């Protein structure tokens, strides 16, 4: 199946929307790759938490809290850079293989400062049959109502 790539730079305490919805919902997606990179590698300290959700998150004070029990969380990434030590960088990327057919929302928080971070996401396109389309759409509706 085709792979769609999205990349960009997201500011601290910001949220971005990746528009994926279609009129009939017959195109689904799964995350195949999710990567983060500092905007100034090796030059500045930072602790970046980037998350991908199926519903928009408006409370910016929660952008740096990772909760794997949140049914709307698709992926979470954390990178830390420390310029005072050689090879002091750490990186954790976790994503779900759930199929979705609506827009996704990316949030970012820099715990150490207020720097932006670069992201790269690869999504595999999947043709959904009527049953898969219905299940994915109902999950989205349930998650929106739960918010």
Secondary structure in CASP SS format (residue, H / E / C, confidence):
PFRMAT SS
TARGET T0000
AUTHOR 0000-0000-0000
METHOD secondary structure of the structure
MODEL  1
X C 1.00
X C 1.00
X E 1.00
X E 1.00
X E 1.00
X E 1.00
X E 1.00
X E 1.00
X E 1.00
X E 1.00
X C 1.00
X C 1.00
X C 1.00
X E 1.00
X E 1.00
X E 1.00
X E 1.00
X E 1.00
X C 1.00
X C 1.00
X C 1.00
X C 1.00
X C 1.00
X C 1.00
X C 1.00
X C 1.00
X E 1.00
X E 1.00
X E 1.00
X E 1.00
X E 1.00
X E 1.00
X E 1.00
X E 1.00
X E 1.00
X E 1.00
X E 1.00
X E 1.00
X C 1.00
X C 1.00
X C 1.00
X C 1.00
X C 1.00
X C 1.00
X C 1.00
X E 1.00
X E 1.00
X E 1.00
X E 1.00
X E 1.00
X E 1.00
X E 1.00
X E 1.00
X C 1.00
X C 1.00
X C 1.00
X C 1.00
X C 1.00
X C 1.00
X H 1.00
X H 1.00
X H 1.00
X C 1.00
X C 1.00
X C 1.00
X C 1.00
X C 1.00
X C 1.00
X C 1.00
X C 1.00
X C 1.00
X C 1.00
X E 1.00
X E 1.00
X E 1.00
X E 1.00
X E 1.00
X E 1.00
X E 1.00
X E 1.00
X E 1.00
X C 1.00
X C 1.00
X C 1.00
X C 1.00
X C 1.00
X C 1.00
X C 1.00
X C 1.00
X E 1.00
X E 1.00
X E 1.00
X E 1.00
X E 1.00
X E 1.00
X C 1.00
X C 1.00
X C 1.00
X C 1.00
X E 1.00
X C 1.00
X C 1.00
X C 1.00
X E 1.00
X E 1.00
X E 1.00
X E 1.00
X E 1.00
X E 1.00
X E 1.00
X C 1.00
X C 1.00
X C 1.00
X C 1.00
X C 1.00
X C 1.00
X E 1.00
X E 1.00
X E 1.00
X E 1.00
X E 1.00
X E 1.00
X E 1.00
X E 1.00
X E 1.00
X E 1.00
X E 1.00
X C 1.00
X C 1.00
X H 1.00
X H 1.00
X H 1.00
X H 1.00
X H 1.00
X H 1.00
X H 1.00
X H 1.00
X H 1.00
X H 1.00
X H 1.00
X H 1.00
X H 1.00
X H 1.00
X H 1.00
X H 1.00
X H 1.00
X C 1.00
END
